[in-house]
């Protein structure tokens, strides 16, 4: 196997997209690729016998304390190449690149996925996260469309990413093919929601205690609410309001002493 490092902006998007859409079902198109892998994002392309059998991206962000973070994202391996240690090779190479850049390597995933075992085997720190979905909803509140409050949405209860206004707008509002709304109560709280056929996806919210109200709004439209949290207190609160969750992880290489990670769904790719 040969691992190629290329700038995503200089690569042929189809080389990545063919495998990503086959692996994930419907990852996206070239517009999604350009949005997800913008700026200085890198691709790792794994070749075997002249065929691309796997790929993964490295995205760079700035943490609120000013340190650089390298995120491993969008990793796929073709079915025929699975079980050969391809992702372990990708992870090793990604960690080396992050080290070269003096960046903390971050990974996001579900605990049930094979990647969780690879991160654990590599000695990564593993912080719990929660993919939450509403099952029932009862609370009702008058919720309307509001202007996004950038300053309020940037305030978190722990360690997260730091964005400029333009970076934040691109990450949260300019998602390709997405129906994005900002809803809430003017002057009190707001949330960025992406509407899909089955779910309202909460990409950012200023007050997690309002998630049950958003669930009631989604259920009234015959949808469910999805949100991503990294604070156990938020997950436990949601469980008391008719939410279920799938457990996930935020991994760090090298292991980080940080325990107060506070990421929302819009922070992930």
C-alpha positions in Angstrom: 0.0 0.0 0.0 1.1 3.5 -0.8 -0.3 6.5 1.1 -0.3 9.8 -0.9 -0.6 13.2 0.8 -2.3 15.9 -1.3 -4.0 19.2 -0.8 -7.7 18.6 -1.1 -8.0 21.7 -3.3 -5.5 20.2 -5.8 -7.1 16.7 -5.9 -9.7 15.3 -8.2 -12.9 15.3 -6.1 -14.2 12.2 -7.8 -11.3 10.1 -6.5 -12.5 10.7 -3.0 -16.3 10.9 -3.8 -16.5 7.5 -5.6 -15.4 5.6 -2.5 -17.1 7.9 0.0 -20.5 7.6 -1.6 -20.1 3.8 -2.0 -19.1 3.5 1.7 -21.5 5.9 3.3 -24.4 5.5 1.0 -24.7 9.2 0.1 -21.8 11.3 1.4 -22.2 14.2 -1.0 -21.2 15.8 -4.3 -18.5 18.1 -5.4 -20.1 21.1 -3.7 -20.1 19.1 -0.4 -16.4 18.2 -1.1 -15.4 21.8 -1.7 -17.2 22.9 1.5 -16.0 20.2 3.8 -12.4 20.2 2.5 -11.7 23.9 2.2 -8.8 26.1 3.0 -5.7 24.0 3.9 -7.4 20.6 4.3 -5.3 17.6 3.2 -6.3 14.2 1.8 -4.6 10.9 2.4 -5.3 8.6 -0.6 -4.3 4.9 -0.2 -3.3 3.1 -3.4 -2.9 -0.6 -3.9 -2.0 -1.9 -7.4 -2.9 1.4 -9.0 -6.4 1.5 -7.4 -7.5 3.9 -4.6 -8.8 1.7 -1.9 -9.2 4.2 1.0 -9.1 7.9 1.8 -9.3 10.2 4.7 -9.1 14.0 5.3 -7.2 16.2 7.7 -9.0 19.4 8.6 -7.5 22.2 10.7 -9.2 24.2 13.4 -8.2 26.5 16.2 -9.1 25.7 19.8 -10.3 28.4 22.1 -6.9 28.5 23.8 -5.2 29.3 20.5 -3.7 25.8 19.9 -4.1 24.1 16.5 -6.2 21.0 16.1 -6.0 18.5 13.3 -9.2 16.6 12.7 -9.3 13.2 11.0 -12.6 13.1 9.0 -14.4 11.4 6.2 -12.4 8.2 6.4 -13.5 5.4 4.2 -12.1 2.0 3.1 -13.4 0.0 0.2 -15.2 -3.2 1.2 -12.6 -5.4 -0.5 -9.7 -3.8 1.5 -11.2 -4.0 4.9 -9.5 -6.1 7.5 -6.1 -5.4 6.2 -5.1 -2.6 8.7 -5.8 0.2 6.2 -7.4 2.6 8.8 -4.6 1.9 11.3 -2.1 3.0 8.6 -4.2 6.1 7.9 -4.4 6.9 11.6 -0.6 6.5 12.0 0.1 8.8 9.0 -2.4 11.4 10.2 -0.9 11.4 13.7 2.6 11.9 12.2 1.3 14.9 10.1 -0.4 16.4 13.1 2.8 16.1 15.1 4.7 17.8 12.3 2.2 20.7 12.4 2.4 20.8 16.3 -1.3 20.1 16.3 -3.5 18.0 18.6 -5.2 15.2 16.6 -8.9 15.0 17.2 -11.3 12.2 16.0 -15.1 12.0 16.3 -17.0 8.7 16.0 -19.4 6.2 17.4 -18.2 3.8 20.0 -19.7 0.9 18.0 -17.5 1.6 15.0 -14.3 -0.3 14.3 -12.4 3.1 14.3 -13.0 3.3 18.1 -10.8 0.2 18.6 -8.1 1.6 16.3 -7.9 4.9 18.3 -7.8 3.0 21.5 -5.1 0.7 20.3 -3.1 3.8 19.2 -3.2 5.0 22.8 -5.6 7.9 22.2 -7.5 9.6 25.0 -11.2 8.8 24.6 -13.8 11.3 25.8 -17.4 10.2 25.8 -19.9 11.9 23.4 -23.6 11.3 22.7 -25.6 11.2 19.5 -29.1 12.0 20.8 -32.5 11.6 19.2 -35.9 12.5 20.5 -38.4 9.7 20.9 -41.3 11.6 22.6 -41.8 15.2 23.1 -44.3 17.1 25.4 -43.0 20.6 26.2 -44.2 23.4 24.0 -42.9 26.9 23.8 -43.5 29.7 21.3 -40.5 29.5 19.0 -40.0 31.7 15.9 -37.4 32.6 13.4 -34.7 34.9 14.9 -31.4 36.4 13.7 -28.4 34.2 14.7 -26.5 35.6 17.7 -22.9 34.8 16.8 -21.5 35.9 20.1 -24.0 33.9 22.1 -23.6 30.8 19.9 -19.9 30.9 20.3 -20.1 30.8 24.1 -19.6 27.3 25.3 -19.3 25.6 28.7 -15.9 24.1 28.0 -13.2 23.6 25.4 -14.3 23.9 21.8 -13.2 25.6 18.5 -12.7 29.3 17.9 -14.1 30.7 14.7 -14.0 34.1 13.0 -17.4 35.4 12.0 -16.8 34.4 8.4 -15.5 30.9 9.4 -18.5 30.4 11.6 -21.0 31.4 8.8 -19.3 29.0 6.4 -19.3 26.2 8.9 -22.8 26.6 10.2 -24.9 28.5 7.7 -23.4 27.8 4.3 -23.8 24.0 4.1 -24.4 22.8 0.6 -28.0 21.7 -0.2 -29.1 22.2 3.4 -32.3 23.9 4.6 -30.9 26.0 7.5 -33.1 28.0 10.0 -32.2 30.0 13.0 -35.0 29.7 15.6 -35.6 30.6 19.2 -36.9 33.5 21.3 -35.5 36.9 20.3 -33.1 38.2 23.0 -33.2 35.0 25.0 -31.9 32.0 23.1 -31.4 30.8 19.6 -30.5 27.6 17.7 -29.2 26.7 14.2 -31.4 23.9 12.7 -31.0 21.9 9.5 -34.3 20.5 8.4 -34.3 17.1 6.7 -37.1 14.7 5.8 -36.9 12.8 9.1 -35.0 15.0 11.5 -34.4 18.6 12.7 -30.6 18.6 13.3 -29.4 21.0 15.9 -26.0 22.3 14.7 -25.7 24.9 17.5 -27.7 26.2 20.4 -27.1 28.8 23.1 -29.0 27.0 25.8 -29.1 23.2 25.9 -32.2 23.2 28.3 -34.2 24.4 25.3 -33.6 21.2 23.3 -36.8 19.6 24.6 -38.8 22.6 23.3 -37.1 22.1 19.9 -38.0 18.4 20.0 -41.7 19.3 20.5 -41.4 21.7 17.5 -39.9 18.9 15.4 -42.5 16.3 16.5 -45.3 18.7 15.6 -44.0 18.6 12.0 -43.8 14.8 12.1 -40.0 14.9 12.4 -37.6 14.0 15.3 -34.8 16.1 16.8 -31.2 15.1 16.6 -28.4 16.7 18.5 -24.8 15.9 19.4 -23.4 16.6 22.9 -20.1 16.0 24.7 -21.3 16.8 28.2 -22.8 13.9 30.2 -25.0 16.4 32.1 -26.6 17.5 28.8 -27.2 13.8 27.7 -28.7 12.9 31.1 -31.0 15.9 31.0 -32.2 14.9 27.5 -32.8 11.3 28.7 -35.4 12.7 31.2 -37.2 14.4 28.3 -37.8 11.5 26.0 -34.4 11.2 24.2 -32.4 8.2 23.4 -28.7 8.2 22.6 -25.9 6.3 20.9 -22.6 6.7 22.6 -19.6 8.0 20.8 -16.2 9.4 21.5 -13.9 12.4 21.0 -10.4 11.0 20.7 -7.1 12.9 21.2 -3.6 12.0 20.1 -1.5 12.4 22.1 -3.9 11.8 25.0 -5.0 15.2 26.3 -5.7 16.3 29.9 -8.7 18.3 28.7 -11.9 16.8 30.1 -14.4 19.6 29.5 -14.8 19.2 25.7 -18.0 21.0 24.5 -18.6 20.3 20.8 -22.0 20.6 19.0 -23.1 18.9 15.8 -22.1 21.8 13.6 -18.5 21.6 14.8 -18.2 18.1 13.2 -17.9 17.2 9.5 
